[in-house]
Amino acid sequence: MLQVSKVISQGAGLAPVLVKRAATVELDWDVRQKSRFDATDSLGRPLGVFLPRGTLVRGGDVLVAEDGSMVKVIAAPQAVLRITACTSHGSPFDLTRAAYHLGNRHVPIELKPDHLKIEPDHVLADMLRAMHLIVNEVEEAFEPEGGAYSSGGHGHDHGHAHGAHEHASGPAPTAVPAPHVHGPDCNHAHDHGHAHEVKPVAIQIHKHKPHSH
């Protein structure tokens, strides 16, 4: 059995020709969310995969075996519920509401601009249809969100370094500069109440100084 203990996210940093020539392995989501599993690649080689705990393997990732050979991961089609908005009885905003309710139930969800995907569940399907959404069971690859603070979904062997703030999706980096720390180099007027309390003290100090000229 060929041992695998490294995964390169989306083949970052690898020459495309090497990835194209690599063997492949098809894995569904049930397997790809595990950090330890056995599989067989397209060359018929048995693989023993042992990755850091919490690692999520995505379609397009490249596994690196102990002998240096590479195996490209393909997200295998599987049964999923494809959820779309009903143009006759609802609106695209219904998908946002559906994602909210599914997230409250800790359901793995794949988010797309025009649809959602979840694993088959007849109770959830009935709930979604009652929300005027269209629910169809299809065979497609499933790539649910890994969570905003999940290191397993995207954090293994990137081809580029991440700083402390580079994973933030909002405007956090621009909120770090000090708009509230005012010094002599500020180029804008201060209308804050605390700025006016300093002036009487400054005037009193000047009154007690002896005049040398």
C-alpha positions as CSV (number, residue, x, y, z in Angstrom):
1,M,0.0,0.0,0.0
2,L,1.3,3.4,-1.0
3,Q,1.4,5.8,2.0
4,V,0.1,9.4,1.5
5,S,0.6,12.1,4.2
6,K,0.6,15.3,2.2
7,V,-2.0,17.2,0.2
8,I,-1.5,20.3,-2.0
9,S,-4.6,22.4,-2.2
10,Q,-5.7,22.7,-5.8
11,G,-2.2,21.7,-6.9
12,A,-0.9,25.2,-6.0
13,G,2.7,25.7,-7.2
14,L,2.8,22.6,-9.4
15,A,3.4,22.7,-13.1
16,P,0.0,22.1,-14.9
17,V,1.6,19.4,-17.1
18,L,2.6,17.4,-14.0
19,V,-0.9,17.6,-12.6
20,K,-2.4,16.6,-15.9
21,R,-0.2,13.5,-16.1
22,A,-0.9,12.5,-12.5
23,A,-3.0,9.5,-11.6
24,T,-6.5,10.3,-10.3
25,V,-8.7,9.1,-7.5
26,E,-12.5,9.7,-7.3
27,L,-13.8,10.2,-3.8
28,D,-17.2,11.3,-2.5
29,W,-17.7,13.8,0.3
30,D,-18.1,11.1,2.9
31,V,-14.5,10.0,2.3
32,R,-13.0,13.4,1.6
33,Q,-14.0,14.9,4.9
34,K,-11.9,12.2,6.7
35,S,-8.3,12.6,7.4
36,R,-7.6,8.8,7.3
37,F,-8.9,6.6,4.6
38,D,-8.0,3.9,2.0
39,A,-8.6,4.3,-1.7
40,T,-7.4,3.0,-5.1
41,D,-6.1,5.3,-7.8
42,S,-6.6,5.2,-11.5
43,L,-3.4,3.1,-11.9
44,G,-4.9,0.4,-9.6
45,R,-2.5,1.3,-6.7
46,P,-3.9,1.0,-3.2
47,L,-3.5,4.2,-1.2
48,G,-3.3,4.6,2.6
49,V,-4.0,8.3,3.3
50,F,-3.0,9.7,6.6
51,L,-3.4,13.5,6.7
52,P,-3.4,15.9,9.7
53,R,-6.5,15.7,11.7
54,G,-9.3,18.0,10.5
55,T,-8.0,18.1,6.9
56,L,-10.7,18.3,4.2
57,V,-9.8,17.0,0.8
58,R,-11.4,18.9,-2.1
59,G,-11.8,18.0,-5.7
60,G,-8.7,19.4,-7.5
61,D,-6.4,18.8,-4.6
62,V,-3.3,16.8,-5.2
63,L,-2.2,14.0,-2.9
64,V,1.6,13.4,-2.7
65,A,2.7,9.8,-2.0
66,E,5.7,8.7,0.0
67,D,7.6,7.9,-3.3
68,G,6.9,11.4,-4.6
69,S,4.2,10.4,-7.1
70,M,1.1,12.5,-7.2
71,V,-2.6,11.7,-7.3
72,K,-5.2,14.2,-8.3
73,V,-8.4,14.1,-6.4
74,I,-11.7,14.2,-8.3
75,A,-14.9,14.9,-6.4
76,A,-17.1,11.9,-7.3
77,P,-20.7,12.5,-8.3
78,Q,-23.1,11.5,-5.5
79,A,-26.7,11.9,-4.6
80,V,-27.5,15.4,-3.4
81,L,-30.5,17.7,-3.2
82,R,-30.3,20.6,-5.5
83,I,-32.3,23.6,-4.2
84,T,-33.3,26.5,-6.4
85,A,-35.7,29.4,-6.1
86,C,-39.2,29.2,-7.5
87,T,-39.7,32.2,-9.9
88,S,-43.5,31.8,-9.8
89,H,-44.0,31.7,-6.0
90,G,-40.9,33.1,-4.5
91,S,-37.7,35.1,-5.1
92,P,-33.9,34.5,-5.1
93,F,-33.8,35.8,-1.5
94,D,-35.5,32.5,-0.5
95,L,-32.2,30.8,-1.0
96,T,-30.7,33.1,1.6
97,R,-33.4,32.2,4.0
98,A,-33.0,28.5,3.3
99,A,-29.2,28.7,3.9
100,Y,-29.9,30.4,7.2
101,H,-32.3,27.7,8.4
102,L,-30.1,24.9,7.2
103,G,-27.1,26.5,8.9
104,N,-29.0,26.6,12.1
105,R,-29.3,22.8,11.8
106,H,-25.6,22.5,11.2
107,V,-26.3,20.9,7.8
108,P,-23.3,20.8,5.4
109,I,-24.2,23.1,2.5
110,E,-22.6,23.9,-0.9
111,L,-23.3,27.5,-1.7
112,K,-23.7,28.6,-5.3
113,P,-25.0,32.0,-6.6
114,D,-28.2,30.4,-8.0
115,H,-28.6,27.2,-6.0
116,L,-27.7,25.3,-2.8
117,K,-26.8,21.6,-2.4
118,I,-27.2,19.4,0.6
119,E,-27.1,15.7,1.2
120,P,-30.4,13.8,0.8
121,D,-32.9,14.3,3.7
122,H,-36.6,14.0,3.2
123,V,-37.5,16.0,6.3
124,L,-35.4,18.9,5.1
125,A,-36.7,18.5,1.6
126,D,-40.2,18.9,2.8
127,M,-39.3,22.0,4.9
128,L,-37.6,23.6,1.9
129,R,-40.6,22.9,-0.4
130,A,-42.8,24.5,2.2
131,M,-40.7,27.6,1.8
132,H,-41.6,27.7,-1.9
133,L,-38.2,26.3,-3.0
134,I,-37.7,23.7,-5.8
135,V,-35.9,20.6,-4.5
136,N,-34.5,18.0,-6.9
137,E,-32.4,14.9,-6.2
138,V,-29.4,14.8,-8.6
139,E,-26.0,13.1,-9.0
140,E,-23.4,15.8,-8.7
141,A,-20.1,16.5,-7.0
142,F,-20.6,17.9,-3.5
143,E,-18.3,20.5,-2.0
144,P,-19.9,22.0,1.1
145,E,-18.5,25.0,2.9
146,G,-15.8,24.2,5.4
147,G,-16.6,26.9,7.9
148,A,-15.1,30.4,8.2
149,Y,-12.5,29.3,10.8
150,S,-11.9,25.8,9.4
151,S,-8.2,25.2,8.6
152,G,-9.0,21.9,7.0
153,G,-10.9,23.3,4.1
154,H,-8.3,25.5,2.6
155,G,-5.2,25.6,4.8
156,H,-3.1,22.7,3.6
157,D,0.1,23.4,1.6
158,H,-1.0,26.6,-0.2
159,G,1.4,27.8,-2.8
160,H,1.4,31.3,-1.2
161,A,1.8,32.5,2.4
162,H,-1.1,34.0,4.3
163,G,-0.7,36.8,6.8
164,A,-2.7,37.2,10.0
165,H,-5.5,39.1,8.3
166,E,-5.6,37.6,4.8
167,H,-8.3,35.1,5.5
168,A,-10.8,37.8,6.6
169,S,-13.6,38.2,4.1
170,G,-14.8,41.6,5.3
171,P,-13.1,45.0,5.6
172,A,-11.1,44.0,8.8
173,P,-7.7,45.1,7.4
174,T,-8.8,48.6,6.8
175,A,-10.4,48.8,10.2
176,V,-7.1,48.3,12.0
177,P,-5.6,51.8,11.3
178,A,-6.1,54.2,14.2
179,P,-8.8,56.7,13.4
180,H,-9.4,57.1,17.2
181,V,-5.8,57.8,18.1
182,H,-5.3,61.5,17.4
183,G,-1.9,63.0,17.4
184,P,-0.1,66.1,16.2
185,D,0.1,64.7,12.6
186,C,-3.7,64.4,12.2
187,N,-4.9,66.2,9.1
188,H,-8.5,66.5,10.1
189,A,-10.3,68.7,12.5
190,H,-11.2,67.4,16.0
191,D,-14.8,68.0,17.1
192,H,-14.6,65.5,20.0
193,G,-15.7,66.6,23.4
194,H,-12.5,65.5,25.1
195,A,-10.4,67.8,22.9
196,H,-12.1,70.9,24.4
197,E,-11.4,69.9,28.0
198,V,-7.6,70.3,27.4
199,K,-7.8,74.0,26.4
200,P,-8.5,75.5,29.9
201,V,-5.5,73.6,31.3
202,A,-3.2,74.9,28.6
203,I,-4.3,78.5,29.2
204,Q,-3.8,78.3,33.0
205,I,-0.2,77.1,32.5
206,H,0.7,80.0,30.3
207,K,-0.8,82.5,32.8
208,H,1.6,81.3,35.6
209,K,4.8,81.4,33.4
210,P,7.0,84.5,34.0
211,H,7.2,86.7,30.9
212,S,10.8,87.0,29.8
213,H,10.1,89.4,27.0
